[in-house]
Amino acid sequence: MSANNLVNTKQDLIAALVQRELKEKASLSPYVMDLSSLAVKGSKSVSVPKLSSFTVQSRTLGSAATPNAALTDAKDTINLDKHKIVLFSYDSHDEQQSTIDYMTSSISRASSAHGRQINTDILTMWTSVAGLNINAGAPADITIDDILDMREFLIMNFADMTKTALVIAADQEKAMLKLPEFSRYDYRGGANSPIVNGMIGYVYGVPVVINQQVAAQQAFMVNPEGSGYAFQKAASVAQQDDITFGTGGKLVAVDCDYGVGGLQLGEGSAASGKSPLIAKLAD
């Protein structure tokens, strides 16, 4: 009679743990388009096509209209150049004297580190492609004028404000709470509990989200159509024996491949290389 072996089930549980932890810590991903379905095997980048628009003309009855100019096409490119890995070893002999499951805890923390790295990459990209940069020249807390300027910029560029969010630094929560125009969610309560990680309320209908990785006294107003990310290889884990730590030693890798980039670059009132659907406060 053979022993019961649950290796496959255990591996599925570990894979689920990796995905869950990464998704939770990559808290900015809901504000970026997921283009992973385009990141096929063999590609080094993802291209997102965009077309110009037609202009409506008036026609006199009985007279033929003049054909409109042909649409011109362009594309935004997201390079799949982020190849991230966490690599660690552990000594199972030492684990025998510990009350924690070191392997599971380490994989969980490695996945969380990947999530935070994705946030860092998104913030770096937003900073680079923001079509509006509000900078008063000296560090200052966010004001209603800043918010209205960012909101106006996105509206003028036809952003869907129902999908737009204001992402602020942790040190700006106090400044936001002092603004009479800001309504905290927990003043209202009820069944419409926010499900987005870090959301603390709304300002002029735009959800306000705190993210600890945003630099002090900075903020971003973003629409998901203004930027994108694509995973070519989802986060996964593998291990092998590492006898430098004895017969039970293991070497473990948690890695993933992806890219982030701006979208709609140079469209609307945005300059070349900038997105009309992202604004930043960079005081």
Residue pairs with C-beta under 8 A, 6 or more apart in sequence:
14 104
14 107
14 237
15 236
15 237
17 104
17 107
17 108
17 111
18 107
18 110
18 111
18 235
18 236
18 237
18 254
19 111
19 234
19 235
20 111
21 108
21 111
21 112
21 115
22 111
22 112
22 114
22 115
22 118
22 235
22 256
23 29
23 115
24 112
24 115
24 197
25 111
25 112
25 113
25 114
25 115
25 116
25 118
25 119
26 114
26 115
26 116
26 118
26 119
27 115
27 119
27 197
27 198
27 209
27 211
28 118
28 119
28 122
28 123
28 167
28 211
28 213
29 118
29 122
29 229
30 196
30 224
31 122
31 165
31 167
31 209
31 222
31 224
31 227
32 122
32 222
32 224
32 227
32 228
32 229
32 260
33 224
33 225
33 227
33 228
33 229
33 263
34 228
34 229
34 230
35 46
35 48
35 78
35 228
35 229
35 230
36 229
36 230
36 231
36 232
36 234
36 258
38 46
38 47
38 48
38 230
39 46
39 80
39 230
39 231
39 232
39 258
39 259
41 232
43 80
43 232
44 79
44 80
44 81
45 77
45 78
45 79
45 80
45 259
46 77
46 78
46 80
46 228
46 230
46 259
47 75
47 76
47 77
47 78
48 75
48 76
48 77
48 78
48 228
48 263
49 73
49 74
49 75
50 73
50 74
50 75
50 76
50 264
50 267
51 71
51 72
51 73
51 74
52 71
52 72
52 73
53 71
54 68
54 71
55 68
57 65
57 66
57 68
59 65
76 228
76 261
76 262
76 263
76 264
76 265
77 261
78 228
78 229
78 230
78 259
78 260
78 261
79 259
79 261
80 230
80 232
80 257
80 258
80 259
81 259
82 121
82 257
82 258
82 259
82 260
83 255
83 257
84 114
84 117
84 255
84 256
84 257
84 258
85 253
85 254
85 255
86 110
86 113
86 114
86 253
86 254
86 255
87 251
87 252
87 253
88 106
88 110
88 251
88 252
89 242
89 244
89 245
89 249
89 250
89 251
89 252
90 102
90 103
90 106
90 245
90 249
90 250
90 252
91 245
91 246
91 248
91 249
92 245
92 246
92 248
92 249
92 250
93 245
93 246
93 248
94 102
95 102
95 103
103 250
103 252
106 252
107 237
107 252
107 254
110 237
110 252
110 254
111 235
111 254
114 235
114 254
114 256
116 213
118 229
118 258
118 260
119 211
119 213
120 213
121 260
122 227
122 229
122 260
123 211
123 213
123 214
123 220
125 227
125 260
125 261
125 262
126 220
126 222
126 227
126 278
126 280
127 280
127 282
128 262
129 226
129 227
129 261
129 262
129 265
129 273
129 274
129 275
129 278
130 220
130 274
130 275
130 278
130 279
130 280
131 153
131 157
131 268
131 269
131 270
131 271
131 274
131 275
131 276
131 277
131 278
131 279
132 149
132 150
132 153
132 278
132 279
132 280
133 279
133 280
133 282
134 146
134 149
134 150
134 279
134 280
134 281
134 282
134 283
135 281
135 282
135 283
136 283
138 283
139 216
139 217
139 283
140 217
140 283
141 172
141 175
141 217
142 168
142 172
142 175
142 176
142 217
142 219
142 281
143 179
144 179
144 181
146 219
146 281
147 166
147 181
147 203
147 204
147 206
147 221
148 204
149 279
150 166
150 219
150 221
150 279
150 280
150 281
151 161
151 204
151 206
151 221
153 221
153 269
153 276
153 279
154 161
154 164
154 221
154 223
154 276
154 277
154 279
155 161
156 268
156 269
157 267
157 268
157 269
157 270
157 276
157 277
158 268
159 223
159 225
159 226
159 276
159 277
160 223
160 225
161 205
161 206
161 223
162 205
163 223
163 224
163 225
164 206
164 221
164 222
164 223
165 196
165 206
165 207
165 208
165 209
165 221
165 222
166 203
166 206
166 207
166 208
166 209
166 219
166 220
166 221
167 209
167 210
167 211
167 214
167 219
167 220
167 221
167 222
168 176
168 208
168 209
168 210
168 211
168 214
168 218
168 219
169 210
169 211
169 212
169 214
169 215
169 216
169 217
169 218
169 219
170 210
170 211
170 212
170 214
171 216
171 217
172 210
172 217
172 219
173 200
173 210
176 182
176 200
176 201
176 203
176 208
177 184
179 203
181 203
181 204
182 201
182 202
182 203
182 208
183 201
183 202
183 203
184 200
184 201
185 193
185 194
185 199
185 200
185 201
185 202
186 201
194 207
196 207
196 209
197 209
198 209
198 210
198 211
199 207
199 208
199 209
200 208
200 209
200 210
201 207
201 208
202 208
206 221
214 220
217 281
217 283
218 280
218 281
218 282
218 283
219 280
219 281
220 278
220 279
220 280
220 281
221 278
221 279
221 280
222 277
222 278
222 279
223 277
223 278
225 263
225 264
225 277
226 262
226 263
226 264
226 275
226 276
226 277
226 278
227 260
227 261
227 262
227 263
227 275
227 277
227 278
228 260
228 261
228 263
229 258
229 259
229 260
229 261
230 258
230 259
231 256
231 257
231 258
232 257
232 258
232 259
233 255
233 256
233 257
233 258
234 256
235 254
235 255
235 256
236 254
236 255
236 256
237 252
237 253
237 254
238 252
238 253
239 250
239 251
239 252
239 253
240 250
240 251
241 249
241 250
241 251
242 249
242 250
242 251
243 249
262 273
262 274
262 275
262 278
263 275
263 277
264 270
264 275
264 276
264 277
265 272
265 273
265 274
265 275
266 272
266 273
266 274
267 275
267 276
268 276
269 276
270 276
